[in-house]
């Protein structure tokens, strides 16, 4: 049985240079926020493990 479900046809218009610039700024802001959050989690994890984590026997 071939049942194809098709959504509504959507036509996209090209973005204006202003919209492209806003999209790029928003993407950079999201990337920086994500990077800061990863760095924060890393630092908090290291702080929670303590400074002796590097000198423990393997």
C-alpha distance matrix in Angstrom:
0.0 3.8 6.2 9.5 12.5 15.7 19.1 22.1 23.7 26.8 29.6 32.0 35.6 37.7 39.9 43.6 46.0 47.2 43.6 43.1 46.4 45.6 42.2 44.0 46.8 44.3 42.4 45.8 46.9 43.7 44.2 47.9 47.2 44.6 47.2 49.9 47.9 47.2 50.9 51.9 49.7 51.2 54.7 54.3 52.9 55.8 58.2 56.9 57.1 60.7 62.8 63.3 59.7 60.9 63.8 62.2 62.1 58.8
3.8 0.0 3.8 6.3 9.7 12.5 16.0 19.0 20.2 23.4 26.0 28.4 32.0 34.1 36.4 40.1 42.5 43.7 40.3 39.7 43.1 42.4 39.1 40.9 43.7 41.4 39.6 43.0 44.2 41.2 41.7 45.4 44.9 42.5 45.0 47.8 46.0 45.3 49.0 50.1 48.2 49.6 53.1 52.9 51.6 54.5 57.0 55.8 56.1 59.6 61.6 62.4 58.8 59.8 62.8 61.4 61.5 58.2
6.2 3.8 0.0 3.8 6.4 9.6 12.9 16.0 17.7 20.9 23.8 26.3 29.9 32.2 34.4 38.0 40.6 41.6 38.0 37.7 41.1 40.1 36.9 39.0 41.6 39.1 37.6 41.1 42.0 39.0 39.9 43.5 42.8 40.5 43.3 45.9 44.0 43.6 47.3 48.3 46.4 48.1 51.5 51.1 50.1 53.1 55.4 54.2 54.7 58.2 60.4 61.2 57.7 58.9 62.0 60.7 60.9 57.8
9.5 6.3 3.8 0.0 3.7 6.2 9.8 12.8 14.2 17.3 20.2 22.6 26.2 28.5 30.7 34.3 36.9 37.9 34.5 34.1 37.6 36.7 33.5 35.6 38.4 36.0 34.5 38.0 39.1 36.2 37.1 40.8 40.2 38.1 40.8 43.5 41.8 41.5 45.2 46.2 44.6 46.3 49.7 49.4 48.6 51.5 53.8 52.8 53.5 56.8 58.9 59.9 56.5 57.5 60.8 59.6 60.0 57.0
12.5 9.7 6.4 3.7 0.0 3.7 6.6 9.9 12.0 14.9 18.1 20.5 24.2 26.7 28.6 32.2 34.9 35.6 32.1 32.0 35.4 34.2 31.2 33.5 36.0 33.5 32.3 35.9 36.7 33.9 35.1 38.6 37.8 36.0 38.9 41.4 39.6 39.6 43.3 44.1 42.6 44.6 47.8 47.5 46.8 49.9 51.9 51.0 51.9 55.2 57.3 58.6 55.2 56.4 59.7 58.6 59.2 56.3
15.7 12.5 9.6 6.2 3.7 0.0 3.7 6.7 8.3 11.3 14.5 17.0 20.7 23.2 25.3 28.9 31.7 32.5 29.0 29.1 32.6 31.5 28.6 31.1 33.7 31.3 30.3 34.0 34.8 32.3 33.6 37.1 36.5 34.9 37.8 40.3 38.9 39.1 42.6 43.5 42.3 44.3 47.4 47.3 46.8 49.8 51.8 51.1 52.2 55.4 57.4 58.8 55.5 56.5 60.0 59.1 59.9 57.0
19.1 16.0 12.9 9.8 6.6 3.7 0.0 3.8 6.4 8.7 12.3 14.6 18.3 21.0 22.8 26.3 29.2 29.7 26.2 26.5 29.9 28.6 25.9 28.6 31.0 28.5 27.8 31.6 32.2 29.8 31.4 34.8 34.1 32.7 35.8 38.1 36.7 37.2 40.7 41.5 40.5 42.6 45.6 45.4 45.2 48.2 50.1 49.5 50.7 53.8 55.9 57.5 54.3 55.4 58.9 58.2 59.2 56.5
22.1 19.0 16.0 12.8 9.9 6.7 3.8 0.0 3.8 6.2 9.7 12.6 16.0 19.1 21.0 24.3 27.5 27.9 24.5 25.3 28.7 27.5 25.1 28.1 30.4 28.1 27.8 31.6 32.2 30.1 31.9 35.3 34.6 33.7 36.8 38.9 37.8 38.5 41.9 42.6 42.0 44.2 47.0 46.9 47.0 49.9 51.6 51.2 52.6 55.6 57.6 59.4 56.3 57.4 61.0 60.4 61.6 59.0
23.7 20.2 17.7 14.2 12.0 8.3 6.4 3.8 0.0 3.8 6.6 9.8 13.2 16.3 18.7 21.9 25.1 26.0 22.8 23.4 27.0 26.2 23.8 26.7 29.3 27.4 27.0 30.7 31.7 29.9 31.5 34.9 34.6 33.8 36.7 39.0 38.2 38.8 42.1 43.1 42.6 44.6 47.4 47.6 47.8 50.6 52.4 52.2 53.5 56.4 58.2 60.1 57.0 57.8 61.4 61.1 62.2 59.5
26.8 23.4 20.9 17.3 14.9 11.3 8.7 6.2 3.8 0.0 3.8 6.4 9.8 13.0 15.0 18.3 21.5 22.2 19.0 19.8 23.3 22.5 20.3 23.2 25.7 23.9 23.8 27.5 28.4 26.8 28.6 31.9 31.7 31.1 34.0 36.2 35.6 36.5 39.6 40.6 40.4 42.4 45.0 45.3 45.7 48.4 50.1 50.1 51.6 54.3 56.0 58.1 55.1 55.8 59.5 59.4 60.6 58.1
29.6 26.0 23.8 20.2 18.1 14.5 12.3 9.7 6.6 3.8 0.0 3.8 6.6 9.9 12.5 15.6 18.9 20.0 17.2 17.8 21.5 21.1 19.2 22.0 24.7 23.4 23.4 26.9 28.1 27.0 28.6 31.8 32.0 31.6 34.3 36.6 36.3 37.2 40.1 41.3 41.4 43.2 45.8 46.3 46.9 49.4 51.1 51.4 52.8 55.4 56.9 59.1 56.1 56.6 60.4 60.4 61.8 59.3
32.0 28.4 26.3 22.6 20.5 17.0 14.6 12.6 9.8 6.4 3.8 0.0 3.7 6.6 8.9 12.1 15.3 16.5 13.6 14.1 17.8 17.5 15.6 18.4 21.1 20.0 20.0 23.4 24.8 23.9 25.4 28.5 28.9 28.8 31.2 33.5 33.6 34.5 37.2 38.5 38.8 40.6 43.0 43.7 44.4 46.8 48.5 49.0 50.4 52.8 54.2 56.5 53.6 54.0 57.8 58.0 59.5 57.1
35.6 32.0 29.9 26.2 24.2 20.7 18.3 16.0 13.2 9.8 6.6 3.7 0.0 3.8 6.4 9.1 12.5 13.9 11.6 12.3 15.9 16.1 14.9 17.5 20.2 19.7 20.0 23.1 24.6 24.3 25.8 28.6 29.3 29.6 31.8 34.0 34.4 35.5 37.9 39.2 39.9 41.6 43.8 44.7 45.6 47.8 49.4 50.2 51.7 53.9 55.1 57.6 54.8 55.1 58.9 59.4 60.9 58.6
37.7 34.1 32.2 28.5 26.7 23.2 21.0 19.1 16.3 13.0 9.9 6.6 3.8 0.0 3.8 6.5 9.4 11.5 9.6 9.5 13.2 14.1 12.9 15.0 17.9 18.0 18.1 20.8 22.7 22.7 23.9 26.6 27.8 28.1 30.0 32.2 33.0 34.0 36.1 37.7 38.6 40.0 42.2 43.4 44.3 46.3 47.9 48.9 50.4 52.4 53.4 55.9 53.2 53.2 57.0 57.7 59.3 57.0
39.9 36.4 34.4 30.7 28.6 25.3 22.8 21.0 18.7 15.0 12.5 8.9 6.4 3.8 0.0 3.7 6.5 7.9 5.8 6.1 9.6 10.4 9.7 11.9 14.4 14.7 15.3 17.8 19.5 19.9 21.3 23.7 24.8 25.5 27.4 29.4 30.4 31.5 33.5 35.0 36.1 37.6 39.5 40.8 41.9 43.8 45.3 46.5 48.1 49.9 50.8 53.5 51.0 51.0 54.9 55.7 57.4 55.4
43.6 40.1 38.0 34.3 32.2 28.9 26.3 24.3 21.9 18.3 15.6 12.1 9.1 6.5 3.7 0.0 3.8 5.3 5.2 6.3 8.7 9.9 10.6 12.4 14.3 15.3 16.5 18.4 20.0 21.1 22.5 24.4 25.7 26.9 28.5 30.2 31.6 32.9 34.6 36.0 37.5 39.0 40.6 41.9 43.4 45.1 46.4 47.8 49.5 51.1 51.9 54.7 52.4 52.3 56.1 57.2 59.0 57.2
46.0 42.5 40.6 36.9 34.9 31.7 29.2 27.5 25.1 21.5 18.9 15.3 12.5 9.4 6.5 3.8 0.0 3.8 5.5 5.0 6.1 8.6 9.8 10.5 12.3 14.2 15.2 16.4 18.3 19.9 20.9 22.5 24.3 25.6 26.8 28.5 30.2 31.5 32.8 34.4 36.1 37.3 38.8 40.4 41.9 43.3 44.7 46.3 47.9 49.4 49.9 52.8 50.6 50.3 54.1 55.3 57.2 55.5
47.2 43.7 41.6 37.9 35.6 32.5 29.7 27.9 26.0 22.2 20.0 16.5 13.9 11.5 7.9 5.3 3.8 0.0 3.8 5.4 5.1 6.3 8.6 9.9 10.6 12.3 14.2 15.4 16.5 18.4 20.0 21.2 22.6 24.3 25.7 27.0 28.6 30.3 31.6 32.8 34.7 36.2 37.4 38.8 40.6 42.1 43.2 44.8 46.7 48.0 48.7 51.8 49.7 49.6 53.4 54.6 56.8 55.2
43.6 40.3 38.0 34.5 32.1 29.0 26.2 24.5 22.8 19.0 17.2 13.6 11.6 9.6 5.8 5.2 5.5 3.8 0.0 3.8 5.4 5.1 6.1 8.6 9.9 10.4 12.2 14.2 15.2 16.4 18.2 19.9 21.0 22.4 24.2 25.6 26.8 28.5 30.1 31.3 32.9 34.5 36.0 37.2 38.8 40.6 41.7 43.1 44.9 46.5 47.4 50.4 48.1 48.2 52.1 53.1 55.1 53.4
43.1 39.7 37.7 34.1 32.0 29.1 26.5 25.3 23.4 19.8 17.8 14.1 12.3 9.5 6.1 6.3 5.0 5.4 3.8 0.0 3.8 5.5 5.0 6.1 8.6 9.8 10.4 12.3 14.2 15.3 16.4 18.3 19.9 20.9 22.4 24.2 25.6 26.9 28.4 30.0 31.5 32.8 34.5 36.0 37.3 38.9 40.3 41.8 43.4 45.0 45.7 48.5 46.2 46.1 49.9 51.0 52.9 51.0
46.4 43.1 41.1 37.6 35.4 32.6 29.9 28.7 27.0 23.3 21.5 17.8 15.9 13.2 9.6 8.7 6.1 5.1 5.4 3.8 0.0 3.8 5.4 5.1 6.2 8.6 9.8 10.6 12.3 14.2 15.3 16.5 18.3 19.9 21.0 22.4 24.3 25.7 26.9 28.4 30.3 31.5 32.8 34.4 36.1 37.5 38.7 40.4 42.1 43.4 44.0 47.0 44.9 44.6 48.4 49.7 51.8 50.2
45.6 42.4 40.1 36.7 34.2 31.5 28.6 27.5 26.2 22.5 21.1 17.5 16.1 14.1 10.4 9.9 8.6 6.3 5.1 5.5 3.8 0.0 3.8 5.4 5.1 6.1 8.5 9.9 10.5 12.2 14.2 15.3 16.4 18.2 19.9 21.0 22.5 24.3 25.6 26.7 28.6 30.2 31.4 32.7 34.5 36.2 37.1 38.6 40.6 42.0 42.8 45.9 43.8 43.9 47.7 48.9 51.1 49.6
42.2 39.1 36.9 33.5 31.2 28.6 25.9 25.1 23.8 20.3 19.2 15.6 14.9 12.9 9.7 10.6 9.8 8.6 6.1 5.0 5.4 3.8 0.0 3.8 5.5 5.1 6.1 8.6 9.8 10.5 12.2 14.2 15.3 16.4 18.2 19.9 21.0 22.5 24.2 25.6 27.0 28.5 30.2 31.4 32.9 34.7 35.9 37.2 39.0 40.7 41.6 44.5 42.1 42.3 46.1 47.0 49.1 47.3
44.0 40.9 39.0 35.6 33.5 31.1 28.6 28.1 26.7 23.2 22.0 18.4 17.5 15.0 11.9 12.4 10.5 9.9 8.6 6.1 5.1 5.4 3.8 0.0 3.8 5.4 5.0 6.2 8.6 9.8 10.5 12.2 14.2 15.2 16.3 18.2 19.9 21.0 22.4 24.1 25.7 26.9 28.4 30.1 31.5 32.9 34.3 35.9 37.5 39.0 39.6 42.5 40.2 40.0 43.9 45.0 47.0 45.3
46.8 43.7 41.6 38.4 36.0 33.7 31.0 30.4 29.3 25.7 24.7 21.1 20.2 17.9 14.4 14.3 12.3 10.6 9.9 8.6 6.2 5.1 5.5 3.8 0.0 3.8 5.4 5.1 6.1 8.6 9.8 10.5 12.2 14.2 15.2 16.4 18.3 20.0 21.0 22.3 24.3 25.7 26.8 28.3 30.1 31.5 32.6 34.3 36.2 37.4 38.1 41.1 39.1 39.1 42.9 44.1 46.4 45.0
44.3 41.4 39.1 36.0 33.5 31.3 28.5 28.1 27.4 23.9 23.4 20.0 19.7 18.0 14.7 15.3 14.2 12.3 10.4 9.8 8.6 6.1 5.1 5.4 3.8 0.0 3.8 5.5 5.1 6.2 8.6 9.9 10.5 12.2 14.2 15.3 16.5 18.4 19.9 20.9 22.6 24.3 25.6 26.8 28.5 30.3 31.3 32.7 34.6 36.2 37.2 40.2 38.0 38.3 42.1 43.1 45.4 43.9
42.4 39.6 37.6 34.5 32.3 30.3 27.8 27.8 27.0 23.8 23.4 20.0 20.0 18.1 15.3 16.5 15.2 14.2 12.2 10.4 9.8 8.5 6.1 5.0 5.4 3.8 0.0 3.8 5.4 5.1 6.1 8.6 9.9 10.5 12.2 14.2 15.3 16.5 18.3 19.8 21.1 22.5 24.3 25.6 26.9 28.6 30.1 31.4 33.0 34.7 35.6 38.4 36.0 36.2 40.0 40.9 43.0 41.3
45.8 43.0 41.1 38.0 35.9 34.0 31.6 31.6 30.7 27.5 26.9 23.4 23.1 20.8 17.8 18.4 16.4 15.4 14.2 12.3 10.6 9.9 8.6 6.2 5.1 5.5 3.8 0.0 3.8 5.5 5.0 6.1 8.5 9.8 10.4 12.1 14.1 15.3 16.3 18.1 19.9 20.9 22.3 24.1 25.6 26.9 28.3 30.0 31.6 32.9 33.5 36.4 34.3 34.2 38.0 39.2 41.4 39.9
46.9 44.2 42.0 39.1 36.7 34.8 32.2 32.2 31.7 28.4 28.1 24.8 24.6 22.7 19.5 20.0 18.3 16.5 15.2 14.2 12.3 10.5 9.8 8.6 6.1 5.1 5.4 3.8 0.0 3.8 5.4 5.1 6.1 8.6 9.8 10.5 12.2 14.3 15.3 16.3 18.3 19.9 20.9 22.3 24.2 25.7 26.6 28.3 30.2 31.5 32.4 35.5 33.5 33.8 37.5 38.7 41.1 39.9
43.7 41.2 39.0 36.2 33.9 32.3 29.8 30.1 29.9 26.8 27.0 23.9 24.3 22.7 19.9 21.1 19.9 18.4 16.4 15.3 14.2 12.2 10.5 9.8 8.6 6.2 5.1 5.5 3.8 0.0 3.8 5.5 5.1 6.1 8.5 9.8 10.5 12.3 14.2 15.2 16.5 18.3 19.9 20.9 22.4 24.4 25.5 26.7 28.6 30.3 31.5 34.3 32.1 32.6 36.4 37.2 39.5 38.0
44.2 41.7 39.9 37.1 35.1 33.6 31.4 31.9 31.5 28.6 28.6 25.4 25.8 23.9 21.3 22.5 20.9 20.0 18.2 16.4 15.3 14.2 12.2 10.5 9.8 8.6 6.1 5.0 5.4 3.8 0.0 3.8 5.5 5.1 6.1 8.6 9.9 10.6 12.2 14.1 15.4 16.5 18.3 19.9 21.1 22.6 24.2 25.6 27.1 28.7 29.5 32.3 29.9 30.1 33.9 34.9 37.0 35.4
47.9 45.4 43.5 40.8 38.6 37.1 34.8 35.3 34.9 31.9 31.8 28.5 28.6 26.6 23.7 24.4 22.5 21.2 19.9 18.3 16.5 15.3 14.2 12.2 10.5 9.9 8.6 6.1 5.1 5.5 3.8 0.0 3.8 5.4 5.0 6.1 8.5 9.9 10.4 12.1 14.2 15.2 16.3 18.1 19.8 21.0 22.2 24.0 25.7 26.9 27.6 30.6 28.6 28.7 32.5 33.7 36.2 35.0
47.2 44.9 42.8 40.2 37.8 36.5 34.1 34.6 34.6 31.7 32.0 28.9 29.3 27.8 24.8 25.7 24.3 22.6 21.0 19.9 18.3 16.4 15.3 14.2 12.2 10.5 9.9 8.5 6.1 5.1 5.5 3.8 0.0 3.8 5.4 5.1 6.2 8.7 9.9 10.4 12.3 14.2 15.2 16.3 18.2 20.0 20.8 22.2 24.3 25.7 26.9 29.9 27.9 28.5 32.3 33.3 35.8 34.7
44.6 42.5 40.5 38.1 36.0 34.9 32.7 33.7 33.8 31.1 31.6 28.8 29.6 28.1 25.5 26.9 25.6 24.3 22.4 20.9 19.9 18.2 16.4 15.2 14.2 12.2 10.5 9.8 8.6 6.1 5.1 5.4 3.8 0.0 3.8 5.4 5.1 6.2 8.6 9.8 10.6 12.3 14.3 15.3 16.5 18.5 19.9 20.9 22.6 24.5 25.7 28.4 26.1 26.7 30.5 31.2 33.5 32.1
47.2 45.0 43.3 40.8 38.9 37.8 35.8 36.8 36.7 34.0 34.3 31.2 31.8 30.0 27.4 28.5 26.8 25.7 24.2 22.4 21.0 19.9 18.2 16.3 15.2 14.2 12.2 10.4 9.8 8.5 6.1 5.0 5.4 3.8 0.0 3.8 5.4 5.1 6.2 8.5 9.9 10.6 12.3 14.2 15.3 16.6 18.2 19.9 21.2 22.7 23.5 26.2 24.0 24.2 28.0 29.0 31.3 30.1
49.9 47.8 45.9 43.5 41.4 40.3 38.1 38.9 39.0 36.2 36.6 33.5 34.0 32.2 29.4 30.2 28.5 27.0 25.6 24.2 22.4 21.0 19.9 18.2 16.4 15.3 14.2 12.1 10.5 9.8 8.6 6.1 5.1 5.4 3.8 0.0 3.8 5.5 5.1 6.0 8.6 9.8 10.4 12.1 14.1 15.3 16.2 18.1 19.9 21.1 21.9 25.1 23.2 23.7 27.4 28.6 31.3 30.4
47.9 46.0 44.0 41.8 39.6 38.9 36.7 37.8 38.2 35.6 36.3 33.6 34.4 33.0 30.4 31.6 30.2 28.6 26.8 25.6 24.3 22.5 21.0 19.9 18.3 16.5 15.3 14.1 12.2 10.5 9.9 8.5 6.2 5.1 5.4 3.8 0.0 3.8 5.4 5.0 6.2 8.6 9.9 10.4 12.1 14.2 15.1 16.2 18.3 19.9 21.4 24.3 22.3 23.3 26.9 27.6 30.3 29.3
47.2 45.3 43.6 41.5 39.6 39.1 37.2 38.5 38.8 36.5 37.2 34.5 35.5 34.0 31.5 32.9 31.5 30.3 28.5 26.9 25.7 24.3 22.5 21.0 20.0 18.4 16.5 15.3 14.3 12.3 10.6 9.9 8.7 6.2 5.1 5.5 3.8 0.0 3.8 5.4 5.2 6.2 8.7 9.9 10.5 12.4 14.2 15.3 16.6 18.5 19.7 22.3 19.9 20.6 24.4 25.0 27.4 26.1
50.9 49.0 47.3 45.2 43.3 42.6 40.7 41.9 42.1 39.6 40.1 37.2 37.9 36.1 33.5 34.6 32.8 31.6 30.1 28.4 26.9 25.6 24.2 22.4 21.0 19.9 18.3 16.3 15.3 14.2 12.2 10.4 9.9 8.6 6.2 5.1 5.4 3.8 0.0 3.8 5.5 5.0 6.1 8.5 9.8 10.6 12.2 14.1 15.4 16.6 17.4 20.3 18.3 18.7 22.4 23.6 26.2 25.4
51.9 50.1 48.3 46.2 44.1 43.5 41.5 42.6 43.1 40.6 41.3 38.5 39.2 37.7 35.0 36.0 34.4 32.8 31.3 30.0 28.4 26.7 25.6 24.1 22.3 20.9 19.8 18.1 16.3 15.2 14.1 12.1 10.4 9.8 8.5 6.0 5.0 5.4 3.8 0.0 3.8 5.4 5.2 6.1 8.5 9.9 10.4 12.1 14.2 15.4 16.7 19.8 18.2 19.3 22.8 23.7 26.7 26.2
49.7 48.2 46.4 44.6 42.6 42.3 40.5 42.0 42.6 40.4 41.4 38.8 39.9 38.6 36.1 37.5 36.1 34.7 32.9 31.5 30.3 28.6 27.0 25.7 24.3 22.6 21.1 19.9 18.3 16.5 15.4 14.2 12.3 10.6 9.9 8.6 6.2 5.2 5.5 3.8 0.0 3.8 5.5 5.1 6.0 8.6 9.8 10.3 12.2 14.2 16.1 18.6 16.5 18.0 21.6 21.9 24.6 23.9
51.2 49.6 48.1 46.3 44.6 44.3 42.6 44.2 44.6 42.4 43.2 40.6 41.6 40.0 37.6 39.0 37.3 36.2 34.5 32.8 31.5 30.2 28.5 26.9 25.7 24.3 22.5 20.9 19.9 18.3 16.5 15.2 14.2 12.3 10.6 9.8 8.6 6.2 5.0 5.4 3.8 0.0 3.8 5.5 5.1 6.2 8.6 9.9 10.7 12.4 13.6 16.1 13.8 14.8 18.5 19.1 21.8 21.0
54.7 53.1 51.5 49.7 47.8 47.4 45.6 47.0 47.4 45.0 45.8 43.0 43.8 42.2 39.5 40.6 38.8 37.4 36.0 34.5 32.8 31.4 30.2 28.4 26.8 25.6 24.3 22.3 20.9 19.9 18.3 16.3 15.2 14.3 12.3 10.4 9.9 8.7 6.1 5.2 5.5 3.8 0.0 3.8 5.4 5.2 6.1 8.5 10.0 10.6 11.6 14.7 13.3 14.3 17.7 18.9 22.0 21.8
54.3 52.9 51.1 49.4 47.5 47.3 45.4 46.9 47.6 45.3 46.3 43.7 44.7 43.4 40.8 41.9 40.4 38.8 37.2 36.0 34.4 32.7 31.4 30.1 28.3 26.8 25.6 24.1 22.3 20.9 19.9 18.1 16.3 15.3 14.2 12.1 10.4 9.9 8.5 6.1 5.1 5.5 3.8 0.0 3.8 5.5 5.0 6.0 8.6 9.8 12.0 14.8 13.5 15.4 18.6 19.1 22.3 22.3
52.9 51.6 50.1 48.6 46.8 46.8 45.2 47.0 47.8 45.7 46.9 44.4 45.6 44.3 41.9 43.4 41.9 40.6 38.8 37.3 36.1 34.5 32.9 31.5 30.1 28.5 26.9 25.6 24.2 22.4 21.1 19.8 18.2 16.5 15.3 14.1 12.1 10.5 9.8 8.5 6.0 5.1 5.4 3.8 0.0 3.8 5.4 5.1 6.2 8.6 11.0 13.1 11.0 13.2 16.4 16.4 19.3 19.0
55.8 54.5 53.1 51.5 49.9 49.8 48.2 49.9 50.6 48.4 49.4 46.8 47.8 46.3 43.8 45.1 43.3 42.1 40.6 38.9 37.5 36.2 34.7 32.9 31.5 30.3 28.6 26.9 25.7 24.4 22.6 21.0 20.0 18.5 16.6 15.3 14.2 12.4 10.6 9.9 8.6 6.2 5.2 5.5 3.8 0.0 3.8 5.5 5.2 6.3 7.7 10.1 8.3 10.0 13.2 13.9 17.1 17.2
58.2 57.0 55.4 53.8 51.9 51.8 50.1 51.6 52.4 50.1 51.1 48.5 49.4 47.9 45.3 46.4 44.7 43.2 41.7 40.3 38.7 37.1 35.9 34.3 32.6 31.3 30.1 28.3 26.6 25.5 24.2 22.2 20.8 19.9 18.2 16.2 15.1 14.2 12.2 10.4 9.8 8.6 6.1 5.0 5.4 3.8 0.0 3.8 5.5 5.2 7.3 10.3 9.8 11.9 14.6 15.4 18.9 19.6
56.9 55.8 54.2 52.8 51.0 51.1 49.5 51.2 52.2 50.1 51.4 49.0 50.2 48.9 46.5 47.8 46.3 44.8 43.1 41.8 40.4 38.6 37.2 35.9 34.3 32.7 31.4 30.0 28.3 26.7 25.6 24.0 22.2 20.9 19.9 18.1 16.2 15.3 14.1 12.1 10.3 9.9 8.5 6.0 5.1 5.5 3.8 0.0 3.8 5.4 8.8 10.7 9.9 12.9 15.2 15.1 18.5 19.1
57.1 56.1 54.7 53.5 51.9 52.2 50.7 52.6 53.5 51.6 52.8 50.4 51.7 50.4 48.1 49.5 47.9 46.7 44.9 43.4 42.1 40.6 39.0 37.5 36.2 34.6 33.0 31.6 30.2 28.6 27.1 25.7 24.3 22.6 21.2 19.9 18.3 16.6 15.4 14.2 12.2 10.7 10.0 8.6 6.2 5.2 5.5 3.8 0.0 3.8 7.0 7.8 6.3 9.7 11.9 11.4 14.7 15.3
60.7 59.6 58.2 56.8 55.2 55.4 53.8 55.6 56.4 54.3 55.4 52.8 53.9 52.4 49.9 51.1 49.4 48.0 46.5 45.0 43.4 42.0 40.7 39.0 37.4 36.2 34.7 32.9 31.5 30.3 28.7 26.9 25.7 24.5 22.7 21.1 19.9 18.5 16.6 15.4 14.2 12.4 10.6 9.8 8.6 6.3 5.2 5.4 3.8 0.0 3.8 5.6 6.0 8.8 10.5 11.0 14.7 16.1
62.8 61.6 60.4 58.9 57.3 57.4 55.9 57.6 58.2 56.0 56.9 54.2 55.1 53.4 50.8 51.9 49.9 48.7 47.4 45.7 44.0 42.8 41.6 39.6 38.1 37.2 35.6 33.5 32.4 31.5 29.5 27.6 26.9 25.7 23.5 21.9 21.4 19.7 17.4 16.7 16.1 13.6 11.6 12.0 11.0 7.7 7.3 8.8 7.0 3.8 0.0 3.9 5.5 6.7 8.1 9.9 13.6 15.4
63.3 62.4 61.2 59.9 58.6 58.8 57.5 59.4 60.1 58.1 59.1 56.5 57.6 55.9 53.5 54.7 52.8 51.8 50.4 48.5 47.0 45.9 44.5 42.5 41.1 40.2 38.4 36.4 35.5 34.3 32.3 30.6 29.9 28.4 26.2 25.1 24.3 22.3 20.3 19.8 18.6 16.1 14.7 14.8 13.1 10.1 10.3 10.7 7.8 5.6 3.9 0.0 3.8 5.4 5.3 6.4 10.2 12.4
59.7 58.8 57.7 56.5 55.2 55.5 54.3 56.3 57.0 55.1 56.1 53.6 54.8 53.2 51.0 52.4 50.6 49.7 48.1 46.2 44.9 43.8 42.1 40.2 39.1 38.0 36.0 34.3 33.5 32.1 29.9 28.6 27.9 26.1 24.0 23.2 22.3 19.9 18.3 18.2 16.5 13.8 13.3 13.5 11.0 8.3 9.8 9.9 6.3 6.0 5.5 3.8 0.0 3.8 5.6 5.7 9.1 10.2
60.9 59.8 58.9 57.5 56.4 56.5 55.4 57.4 57.8 55.8 56.6 54.0 55.1 53.2 51.0 52.3 50.3 49.6 48.2 46.1 44.6 43.9 42.3 40.0 39.1 38.3 36.2 34.2 33.8 32.6 30.1 28.7 28.5 26.7 24.2 23.7 23.3 20.6 18.7 19.3 18.0 14.8 14.3 15.4 13.2 10.0 11.9 12.9 9.7 8.8 6.7 5.4 3.8 0.0 3.8 5.8 8.7 9.7
63.8 62.8 62.0 60.8 59.7 60.0 58.9 61.0 61.4 59.5 60.4 57.8 58.9 57.0 54.9 56.1 54.1 53.4 52.1 49.9 48.4 47.7 46.1 43.9 42.9 42.1 40.0 38.0 37.5 36.4 33.9 32.5 32.3 30.5 28.0 27.4 26.9 24.4 22.4 22.8 21.6 18.5 17.7 18.6 16.4 13.2 14.6 15.2 11.9 10.5 8.1 5.3 5.6 3.8 0.0 3.8 6.6 9.0
62.2 61.4 60.7 59.6 58.6 59.1 58.2 60.4 61.1 59.4 60.4 58.0 59.4 57.7 55.7 57.2 55.3 54.6 53.1 51.0 49.7 48.9 47.0 45.0 44.1 43.1 40.9 39.2 38.7 37.2 34.9 33.7 33.3 31.2 29.0 28.6 27.6 25.0 23.6 23.7 21.9 19.1 18.9 19.1 16.4 13.9 15.4 15.1 11.4 11.0 9.9 6.4 5.7 5.8 3.8 0.0 3.8 6.4
62.1 61.5 60.9 60.0 59.2 59.9 59.2 61.6 62.2 60.6 61.8 59.5 60.9 59.3 57.4 59.0 57.2 56.8 55.1 52.9 51.8 51.1 49.1 47.0 46.4 45.4 43.0 41.4 41.1 39.5 37.0 36.2 35.8 33.5 31.3 31.3 30.3 27.4 26.2 26.7 24.6 21.8 22.0 22.3 19.3 17.1 18.9 18.5 14.7 14.7 13.6 10.2 9.1 8.7 6.6 3.8 0.0 3.8
58.8 58.2 57.8 57.0 56.3 57.0 56.5 59.0 59.5 58.1 59.3 57.1 58.6 57.0 55.4 57.2 55.5 55.2 53.4 51.0 50.2 49.6 47.3 45.3 45.0 43.9 41.3 39.9 39.9 38.0 35.4 35.0 34.7 32.1 30.1 30.4 29.3 26.1 25.4 26.2 23.9 21.0 21.8 22.3 19.0 17.2 19.6 19.1 15.3 16.1 15.4 12.4 10.2 9.7 9.0 6.4 3.8 0.0
